[in-house]
């Protein structure tokens, strides 16, 4: 006889359908969780090593043309031109621009201009260096306007005005050889003539002092002119440096084309095939351009002493006027007043002494002019 107890026990040990579902769900979730040891590498270590080596080679690569085109805004010495390029530049400087001293950034500027020269473009040939020529014409226009003003001439003409004012004092009333002097002796006293000459002297002295002080009391125009001279000199110096760099770059490019240098240098801008047969025409035009720029360079060099001469003449005119004010005019006043104060009874002595003082004033002013 089979006992029911065993049947119940067997049914309890067998899992129910719900328990079977929960067990399968746990097994599936457990299978989805991966352990670190089961994770396979996503990249090949050889590929990673090759990428690192490529990055290292890129970091050691020389600066590209992109940086060279921005060279005007670079103030450091991080970049540098190649030794061969610097040697070629130094050879041209030693031959044509002895006074020019180049720094590292200047070599980069030459290289930048060199790389941008479109040798086979006729319009580019015309425009090359045109901005420098326009800048120089602007400075020449300013200098021409200053020459028209005649500031120095106006200051020196003040000496002529002083002479005319001094001569307005009528010392002929003491001249014994004048008919007016003889008549004045009959109808006027010596005291009246002395009083008149003192009045004329005071009036002339006041006018002379006013004219001279007017120049020294308002020196704003002179200060502005001196600042303009400094600004024009700085602009001219910058134009001169740009012109020399353009000339050096152009000479290098012409030399490379003429001697048929390496493809890296000659075809930097990609010369077309049609140019190879007509390069002689372009070379002739570029040689004429070099001569034109050399003439411009000579004109700029001659303008530096022109500006210095204008500045020197302006300062010298004020120095001479100041010497007239302090030395000549003051001495003239003292001598003139001394003669009048002595009040000689003889009109002839009075006249000749005053005449000598007036003539001495004229000579001193003319010598300073």
C-alpha beads as a LAMMPS data file, in Angstrom:
LAMMPS data file: protein, C-alpha beads

369 atoms
368 bonds

1 atom types
1 bond types

-500.0 500.0 xlo xhi
-500.0 500.0 ylo yhi
-500.0 500.0 zlo zhi

Masses

1 110.0

Atoms # bond

1 1 1 0.000 0.000 0.000
2 1 1 1.431 3.339 -1.092
3 1 1 1.266 6.046 1.447
4 1 1 0.053 9.432 0.505
5 1 1 2.812 11.047 2.609
6 1 1 5.426 10.276 0.016
7 1 1 3.352 11.726 -2.776
8 1 1 2.919 14.994 -0.980
9 1 1 6.609 15.214 -0.222
10 1 1 7.485 14.706 -3.870
11 1 1 5.086 17.374 -4.978
12 1 1 6.586 19.820 -2.547
13 1 1 10.142 19.278 -3.777
14 1 1 9.214 19.847 -7.402
15 1 1 9.237 23.583 -8.367
16 1 1 6.038 25.234 -9.334
17 1 1 5.638 26.995 -12.712
18 1 1 5.926 30.424 -11.066
19 1 1 9.127 29.387 -9.350
20 1 1 10.465 28.178 -12.646
21 1 1 9.806 31.575 -14.268
22 1 1 11.526 33.471 -11.431
23 1 1 14.526 31.169 -11.634
24 1 1 14.912 31.651 -15.377
25 1 1 14.651 35.411 -14.983
26 1 1 17.438 35.440 -12.381
27 1 1 19.631 33.318 -14.628
28 1 1 19.127 35.695 -17.542
29 1 1 19.900 38.847 -15.459
30 1 1 22.959 37.157 -14.052
31 1 1 24.148 36.374 -17.538
32 1 1 23.886 40.002 -18.581
33 1 1 26.282 41.205 -15.849
34 1 1 29.886 40.971 -17.057
35 1 1 32.886 40.668 -14.891
36 1 1 36.062 42.697 -15.528
37 1 1 37.941 39.594 -16.408
38 1 1 35.380 38.862 -19.138
39 1 1 35.707 42.312 -20.811
40 1 1 37.764 42.166 -24.006
41 1 1 39.921 45.189 -25.036
42 1 1 38.197 47.522 -27.542
43 1 1 41.495 48.760 -29.168
44 1 1 44.495 46.964 -30.370
45 1 1 47.601 47.974 -28.358
46 1 1 49.631 48.151 -31.537
47 1 1 47.200 50.671 -32.995
48 1 1 47.407 52.821 -29.848
49 1 1 51.209 52.795 -30.003
50 1 1 51.137 53.869 -33.676
51 1 1 48.773 56.743 -32.866
52 1 1 51.069 57.952 -30.063
53 1 1 54.048 57.887 -32.419
54 1 1 52.071 59.874 -35.028
55 1 1 51.151 62.524 -32.449
56 1 1 54.781 62.814 -31.368
57 1 1 55.935 63.290 -34.969
58 1 1 53.288 66.001 -35.512
59 1 1 54.478 67.867 -32.420
60 1 1 58.057 67.856 -33.791
61 1 1 57.007 69.046 -37.245
62 1 1 58.224 72.533 -38.327
63 1 1 55.673 75.389 -38.420
64 1 1 53.439 75.397 -41.452
65 1 1 52.744 78.266 -43.861
66 1 1 49.592 79.077 -41.908
67 1 1 51.734 80.427 -39.060
68 1 1 54.035 82.206 -41.477
69 1 1 51.117 84.135 -42.927
70 1 1 50.389 85.440 -39.421
71 1 1 54.006 86.382 -38.785
72 1 1 53.316 90.120 -38.496
73 1 1 51.326 89.517 -35.337
74 1 1 53.930 87.211 -33.789
75 1 1 56.199 88.980 -31.309
76 1 1 58.116 86.009 -29.907
77 1 1 60.981 83.918 -31.225
78 1 1 59.090 80.621 -31.173
79 1 1 59.219 80.266 -34.952
80 1 1 62.381 80.476 -37.012
81 1 1 63.291 80.316 -40.680
82 1 1 65.521 77.555 -41.968
83 1 1 69.275 77.996 -41.857
84 1 1 69.531 77.792 -45.643
85 1 1 66.935 80.517 -46.092
86 1 1 68.657 82.770 -43.548
87 1 1 71.957 82.255 -45.328
88 1 1 70.469 83.382 -48.642
89 1 1 68.938 86.447 -47.000
90 1 1 72.238 87.347 -45.336
91 1 1 74.043 87.144 -48.674
92 1 1 71.648 89.671 -50.238
93 1 1 71.893 91.977 -47.211
94 1 1 75.700 91.874 -47.299
95 1 1 75.652 92.795 -50.977
96 1 1 72.822 95.355 -51.245
97 1 1 71.764 96.406 -47.718
98 1 1 74.894 96.628 -45.617
99 1 1 73.331 98.814 -42.914
100 1 1 70.372 96.437 -42.399
101 1 1 70.408 94.176 -39.328
102 1 1 67.764 91.448 -39.291
103 1 1 66.237 89.686 -36.313
104 1 1 64.471 86.344 -36.258
105 1 1 61.051 87.891 -36.907
106 1 1 62.506 89.782 -39.879
107 1 1 63.597 86.519 -41.495
108 1 1 60.069 85.236 -41.020
109 1 1 58.672 88.387 -42.635
110 1 1 60.946 87.883 -45.627
111 1 1 59.857 84.262 -45.864
112 1 1 56.203 85.285 -45.625
113 1 1 56.510 87.845 -48.422
114 1 1 58.562 85.403 -50.489
115 1 1 55.888 82.703 -50.237
116 1 1 53.132 85.105 -51.328
117 1 1 54.807 86.418 -54.493
118 1 1 52.726 85.439 -57.510
119 1 1 55.494 85.550 -60.059
120 1 1 53.353 85.042 -63.169
121 1 1 50.577 87.545 -62.322
122 1 1 51.013 90.828 -64.224
123 1 1 48.544 92.681 -61.977
124 1 1 50.422 91.494 -58.918
125 1 1 53.641 92.864 -60.425
126 1 1 52.048 96.310 -60.708
127 1 1 50.685 96.232 -57.160
128 1 1 53.889 94.933 -55.582
129 1 1 55.255 97.674 -53.288
130 1 1 52.498 100.096 -54.303
131 1 1 51.301 100.566 -50.704
132 1 1 54.818 101.596 -49.654
133 1 1 55.001 104.112 -52.492
134 1 1 51.654 105.622 -51.456
135 1 1 52.770 105.915 -47.845
136 1 1 55.939 107.697 -48.932
137 1 1 53.946 110.114 -51.109
138 1 1 51.756 110.967 -48.103
139 1 1 54.801 111.872 -46.001
140 1 1 56.253 113.925 -48.855
141 1 1 52.946 115.793 -49.057
142 1 1 53.163 116.713 -45.380
143 1 1 56.722 117.952 -45.815
144 1 1 55.720 119.988 -48.859
145 1 1 52.882 121.622 -46.905
146 1 1 55.313 122.504 -44.122
147 1 1 57.707 124.070 -46.617
148 1 1 54.868 126.193 -47.984
149 1 1 54.030 127.496 -44.519
150 1 1 57.514 128.961 -44.210
151 1 1 57.518 128.821 -40.419
152 1 1 61.265 129.384 -40.194
153 1 1 61.126 132.263 -42.669
154 1 1 58.388 133.944 -40.643
155 1 1 60.441 133.680 -37.467
156 1 1 63.533 135.055 -39.167
157 1 1 61.516 137.848 -40.769
158 1 1 60.778 139.037 -37.257
159 1 1 64.370 140.282 -37.176
160 1 1 63.572 142.522 -40.141
161 1 1 60.506 143.811 -38.284
162 1 1 62.675 144.633 -35.272
163 1 1 65.094 146.555 -37.490
164 1 1 62.253 148.567 -39.059
165 1 1 60.792 149.410 -35.641
166 1 1 64.180 150.511 -34.360
167 1 1 64.707 152.691 -37.427
168 1 1 61.320 154.346 -36.829
169 1 1 63.031 156.323 -34.060
170 1 1 63.863 159.633 -35.750
171 1 1 67.430 160.311 -34.663
172 1 1 67.835 162.757 -37.586
173 1 1 66.518 165.529 -35.395
174 1 1 70.094 165.609 -34.030
175 1 1 71.773 165.363 -37.453
176 1 1 73.661 168.606 -38.052
177 1 1 73.678 168.025 -41.805
178 1 1 69.878 168.008 -42.095
179 1 1 67.957 171.207 -42.782
180 1 1 65.273 170.077 -40.352
181 1 1 67.806 169.984 -37.540
182 1 1 68.864 173.585 -38.190
183 1 1 65.257 174.716 -38.276
184 1 1 64.486 172.823 -35.055
185 1 1 67.329 174.689 -33.354
186 1 1 65.587 177.929 -34.209
187 1 1 62.041 176.937 -33.202
188 1 1 62.573 174.160 -30.631
189 1 1 64.668 173.627 -27.557
190 1 1 67.108 170.795 -26.910
191 1 1 64.851 169.487 -24.150
192 1 1 61.928 169.154 -26.552
193 1 1 64.004 167.128 -29.018
194 1 1 65.255 164.846 -26.212
195 1 1 61.707 164.334 -24.959
196 1 1 60.551 163.415 -28.466
197 1 1 63.372 160.909 -28.987
198 1 1 62.573 159.271 -25.626
199 1 1 58.913 158.994 -26.583
200 1 1 59.799 157.388 -29.932
201 1 1 62.187 154.996 -28.207
202 1 1 59.578 153.869 -25.656
203 1 1 56.975 153.304 -28.374
204 1 1 59.374 151.321 -30.560
205 1 1 60.608 149.251 -27.596
206 1 1 57.066 148.325 -26.576
207 1 1 56.221 147.186 -30.108
208 1 1 59.440 145.143 -30.385
209 1 1 58.843 143.399 -27.028
210 1 1 55.234 142.632 -27.962
211 1 1 56.211 141.046 -31.284
212 1 1 58.980 138.928 -29.770
213 1 1 56.949 137.813 -26.745
214 1 1 54.055 136.838 -28.997
215 1 1 56.244 134.111 -30.491
216 1 1 57.466 132.698 -27.179
217 1 1 54.117 132.951 -25.389
218 1 1 52.445 130.667 -27.918
219 1 1 54.695 127.707 -28.659
220 1 1 51.869 125.195 -29.203
221 1 1 52.348 125.342 -32.967
222 1 1 56.073 124.693 -32.631
223 1 1 55.466 121.741 -30.294
224 1 1 52.950 120.289 -32.759
225 1 1 55.447 120.623 -35.603
226 1 1 58.131 118.840 -33.599
227 1 1 55.706 116.009 -32.788
228 1 1 54.804 115.812 -36.482
229 1 1 58.473 115.525 -37.412
230 1 1 58.891 112.620 -34.981
231 1 1 55.763 110.884 -36.304
232 1 1 56.859 111.311 -39.928
233 1 1 60.303 109.951 -39.097
234 1 1 58.809 106.859 -37.444
235 1 1 56.443 106.264 -40.373
236 1 1 59.290 106.692 -42.826
237 1 1 61.468 104.276 -40.856
238 1 1 58.696 101.658 -40.922
239 1 1 58.170 102.133 -44.673
240 1 1 61.900 101.811 -45.251
241 1 1 62.068 98.510 -43.375
242 1 1 59.025 97.127 -45.239
243 1 1 60.554 98.162 -48.552
244 1 1 63.853 96.459 -47.783
245 1 1 62.073 93.256 -46.759
246 1 1 60.038 93.322 -49.986
247 1 1 63.184 93.875 -52.021
248 1 1 65.026 91.018 -50.338
249 1 1 62.106 88.631 -50.857
250 1 1 61.758 89.646 -54.499
251 1 1 65.483 89.269 -55.167
252 1 1 65.396 85.793 -53.637
253 1 1 62.466 84.792 -55.816
254 1 1 64.103 86.130 -58.971
255 1 1 67.331 84.312 -58.171
256 1 1 65.488 81.055 -57.580
257 1 1 63.662 81.348 -60.883
258 1 1 66.805 82.260 -62.798
259 1 1 68.985 79.479 -61.472
260 1 1 66.180 76.917 -61.521
261 1 1 66.331 76.018 -57.862
262 1 1 64.492 73.183 -56.158
263 1 1 60.804 72.549 -56.814
264 1 1 60.021 73.317 -53.197
265 1 1 61.166 76.909 -53.526
266 1 1 60.348 77.749 -57.115
267 1 1 56.855 76.254 -57.289
268 1 1 55.656 77.350 -53.880
269 1 1 52.718 79.143 -55.515
270 1 1 52.381 76.602 -58.317
271 1 1 53.665 78.195 -61.500
272 1 1 51.599 77.147 -64.547
273 1 1 53.159 75.265 -67.442
274 1 1 52.552 78.167 -69.821
275 1 1 54.805 80.305 -67.695
276 1 1 57.789 78.069 -68.206
277 1 1 58.102 79.213 -71.839
278 1 1 57.389 82.892 -71.151
279 1 1 59.290 83.367 -67.907
280 1 1 61.754 85.688 -69.644
281 1 1 59.066 88.360 -70.087
282 1 1 58.100 88.172 -66.417
283 1 1 61.747 88.246 -65.343
284 1 1 62.327 91.450 -67.312
285 1 1 59.300 93.059 -65.697
286 1 1 60.363 91.967 -62.229
287 1 1 63.867 93.320 -62.819
288 1 1 62.335 96.682 -63.756
289 1 1 60.252 96.495 -60.602
290 1 1 63.422 95.907 -58.556
291 1 1 65.030 99.006 -60.099
292 1 1 61.911 101.059 -59.344
293 1 1 61.867 99.925 -55.720
294 1 1 65.590 100.626 -55.392
295 1 1 64.960 104.194 -56.606
296 1 1 62.167 104.486 -54.033
297 1 1 64.556 103.221 -51.389
298 1 1 67.057 105.923 -52.339
299 1 1 64.358 108.610 -52.142
300 1 1 63.375 107.435 -48.675
301 1 1 67.001 107.562 -47.529
302 1 1 67.275 111.158 -48.773
303 1 1 64.089 112.132 -46.923
304 1 1 65.547 111.338 -43.499
305 1 1 68.103 114.208 -43.661
306 1 1 65.363 116.429 -45.112
307 1 1 63.211 115.918 -41.997
308 1 1 66.243 116.410 -39.757
309 1 1 67.053 119.652 -41.600
310 1 1 63.513 120.977 -41.155
311 1 1 63.587 120.123 -37.459
312 1 1 67.034 121.657 -37.002
313 1 1 66.080 124.865 -38.823
314 1 1 62.947 125.257 -36.720
315 1 1 64.844 124.864 -33.464
316 1 1 67.667 127.100 -34.679
317 1 1 65.225 129.856 -35.615
318 1 1 63.870 129.934 -32.063
319 1 1 67.389 129.884 -30.666
320 1 1 68.398 132.820 -32.851
321 1 1 65.245 134.739 -31.971
322 1 1 65.888 134.103 -28.282
323 1 1 69.446 135.376 -28.699
324 1 1 68.092 138.490 -30.419
325 1 1 65.653 138.989 -27.554
326 1 1 68.140 138.506 -24.716
327 1 1 71.438 139.743 -26.124
328 1 1 70.841 142.078 -29.059
329 1 1 67.687 143.958 -28.062
330 1 1 68.614 144.344 -24.406
331 1 1 72.087 145.648 -25.275
332 1 1 70.553 148.055 -27.797
333 1 1 68.123 149.408 -25.180
334 1 1 70.860 149.968 -22.594
335 1 1 73.175 151.728 -25.034
336 1 1 70.401 153.910 -26.452
337 1 1 69.161 154.971 -23.018
338 1 1 72.719 155.680 -21.845
339 1 1 73.324 158.101 -24.710
340 1 1 70.043 159.903 -24.069
341 1 1 70.705 160.079 -20.324
342 1 1 74.090 161.733 -20.853
343 1 1 72.265 164.491 -22.783
344 1 1 75.273 165.979 -24.578
345 1 1 74.934 169.595 -25.496
346 1 1 76.365 168.930 -28.934
347 1 1 73.700 167.569 -31.329
348 1 1 76.321 166.135 -33.657
349 1 1 77.814 163.932 -30.928
350 1 1 74.326 162.772 -29.935
351 1 1 73.450 161.915 -33.545
352 1 1 76.622 159.971 -34.345
353 1 1 76.450 157.949 -31.150
354 1 1 72.789 157.032 -31.722
355 1 1 73.535 156.255 -35.360
356 1 1 76.317 153.848 -34.352
357 1 1 73.958 152.109 -31.908
358 1 1 71.294 151.688 -34.598
359 1 1 73.781 150.346 -37.120
360 1 1 75.159 147.892 -34.571
361 1 1 71.639 146.596 -33.918
362 1 1 71.123 145.972 -37.639
363 1 1 74.471 144.177 -37.984
364 1 1 73.844 141.910 -34.977
365 1 1 70.401 140.855 -36.215
366 1 1 71.612 140.220 -39.762
367 1 1 74.494 138.087 -38.503
368 1 1 72.103 135.892 -36.531
369 1 1 69.774 135.497 -39.496

Bonds

1 1 1 2
2 1 2 3
3 1 3 4
4 1 4 5
5 1 5 6
6 1 6 7
7 1 7 8
8 1 8 9
9 1 9 10
10 1 10 11
11 1 11 12
12 1 12 13
13 1 13 14
14 1 14 15
15 1 15 16
16 1 16 17
17 1 17 18
18 1 18 19
19 1 19 20
20 1 20 21
21 1 21 22
22 1 22 23
23 1 23 24
24 1 24 25
25 1 25 26
26 1 26 27
27 1 27 28
28 1 28 29
29 1 29 30
30 1 30 31
31 1 31 32
32 1 32 33
33 1 33 34
34 1 34 35
35 1 35 36
36 1 36 37
37 1 37 38
38 1 38 39
39 1 39 40
40 1 40 41
41 1 41 42
42 1 42 43
43 1 43 44
44 1 44 45
45 1 45 46
46 1 46 47
47 1 47 48
48 1 48 49
49 1 49 50
50 1 50 51
51 1 51 52
52 1 52 53
53 1 53 54
54 1 54 55
55 1 55 56
56 1 56 57
57 1 57 58
58 1 58 59
59 1 59 60
60 1 60 61
61 1 61 62
62 1 62 63
63 1 63 64
64 1 64 65
65 1 65 66
66 1 66 67
67 1 67 68
68 1 68 69
69 1 69 70
70 1 70 71
71 1 71 72
72 1 72 73
73 1 73 74
74 1 74 75
75 1 75 76
76 1 76 77
77 1 77 78
78 1 78 79
79 1 79 80
80 1 80 81
81 1 81 82
82 1 82 83
83 1 83 84
84 1 84 85
85 1 85 86
86 1 86 87
87 1 87 88
88 1 88 89
89 1 89 90
90 1 90 91
91 1 91 92
92 1 92 93
93 1 93 94
94 1 94 95
95 1 95 96
96 1 96 97
97 1 97 98
98 1 98 99
99 1 99 100
100 1 100 101
101 1 101 102
102 1 102 103
103 1 103 104
104 1 104 105
105 1 105 106
106 1 106 107
107 1 107 108
108 1 108 109
109 1 109 110
110 1 110 111
111 1 111 112
112 1 112 113
113 1 113 114
114 1 114 115
115 1 115 116
116 1 116 117
117 1 117 118
118 1 118 119
119 1 119 120
120 1 120 121
121 1 121 122
122 1 122 123
123 1 123 124
124 1 124 125
125 1 125 126
126 1 126 127
127 1 127 128
128 1 128 129
129 1 129 130
130 1 130 131
131 1 131 132
132 1 132 133
133 1 133 134
134 1 134 135
135 1 135 136
136 1 136 137
137 1 137 138
138 1 138 139
139 1 139 140
140 1 140 141
141 1 141 142
142 1 142 143
143 1 143 144
144 1 144 145
145 1 145 146
146 1 146 147
147 1 147 148
148 1 148 149
149 1 149 150
150 1 150 151
151 1 151 152
152 1 152 153
153 1 153 154
154 1 154 155
155 1 155 156
156 1 156 157
157 1 157 158
158 1 158 159
159 1 159 160
160 1 160 161
161 1 161 162
162 1 162 163
163 1 163 164
164 1 164 165
165 1 165 166
166 1 166 167
167 1 167 168
168 1 168 169
169 1 169 170
170 1 170 171
171 1 171 172
172 1 172 173
173 1 173 174
174 1 174 175
175 1 175 176
176 1 176 177
177 1 177 178
178 1 178 179
179 1 179 180
180 1 180 181
181 1 181 182
182 1 182 183
183 1 183 184
184 1 184 185
185 1 185 186
186 1 186 187
187 1 187 188
188 1 188 189
189 1 189 190
190 1 190 191
191 1 191 192
192 1 192 193
193 1 193 194
194 1 194 195
195 1 195 196
196 1 196 197
197 1 197 198
198 1 198 199
199 1 199 200
200 1 200 201
201 1 201 202
202 1 202 203
203 1 203 204
204 1 204 205
205 1 205 206
206 1 206 207
207 1 207 208
208 1 208 209
209 1 209 210
210 1 210 211
211 1 211 212
212 1 212 213
213 1 213 214
214 1 214 215
215 1 215 216
216 1 216 217
217 1 217 218
218 1 218 219
219 1 219 220
220 1 220 221
221 1 221 222
222 1 222 223
223 1 223 224
224 1 224 225
225 1 225 226
226 1 226 227
227 1 227 228
228 1 228 229
229 1 229 230
230 1 230 231
231 1 231 232
232 1 232 233
233 1 233 234
234 1 234 235
235 1 235 236
236 1 236 237
237 1 237 238
238 1 238 239
239 1 239 240
240 1 240 241
241 1 241 242
242 1 242 243
243 1 243 244
244 1 244 245
245 1 245 246
246 1 246 247
247 1 247 248
248 1 248 249
249 1 249 250
250 1 250 251
251 1 251 252
252 1 252 253
253 1 253 254
254 1 254 255
255 1 255 256
256 1 256 257
257 1 257 258
258 1 258 259
259 1 259 260
260 1 260 261
261 1 261 262
262 1 262 263
263 1 263 264
264 1 264 265
265 1 265 266
266 1 266 267
267 1 267 268
268 1 268 269
269 1 269 270
270 1 270 271
271 1 271 272
272 1 272 273
273 1 273 274
274 1 274 275
275 1 275 276
276 1 276 277
277 1 277 278
278 1 278 279
279 1 279 280
280 1 280 281
281 1 281 282
282 1 282 283
283 1 283 284
284 1 284 285
285 1 285 286
286 1 286 287
287 1 287 288
288 1 288 289
289 1 289 290
290 1 290 291
291 1 291 292
292 1 292 293
293 1 293 294
294 1 294 295
295 1 295 296
296 1 296 297
297 1 297 298
298 1 298 299
299 1 299 300
300 1 300 301
301 1 301 302
302 1 302 303
303 1 303 304
304 1 304 305
305 1 305 306
306 1 306 307
307 1 307 308
308 1 308 309
309 1 309 310
310 1 310 311
311 1 311 312
312 1 312 313
313 1 313 314
314 1 314 315
315 1 315 316
316 1 316 317
317 1 317 318
318 1 318 319
319 1 319 320
320 1 320 321
321 1 321 322
322 1 322 323
323 1 323 324
324 1 324 325
325 1 325 326
326 1 326 327
327 1 327 328
328 1 328 329
329 1 329 330
330 1 330 331
331 1 331 332
332 1 332 333
333 1 333 334
334 1 334 335
335 1 335 336
336 1 336 337
337 1 337 338
338 1 338 339
339 1 339 340
340 1 340 341
341 1 341 342
342 1 342 343
343 1 343 344
344 1 344 345
345 1 345 346
346 1 346 347
347 1 347 348
348 1 348 349
349 1 349 350
350 1 350 351
351 1 351 352
352 1 352 353
353 1 353 354
354 1 354 355
355 1 355 356
356 1 356 357
357 1 357 358
358 1 358 359
359 1 359 360
360 1 360 361
361 1 361 362
362 1 362 363
363 1 363 364
364 1 364 365
365 1 365 366
366 1 366 367
367 1 367 368
368 1 368 369
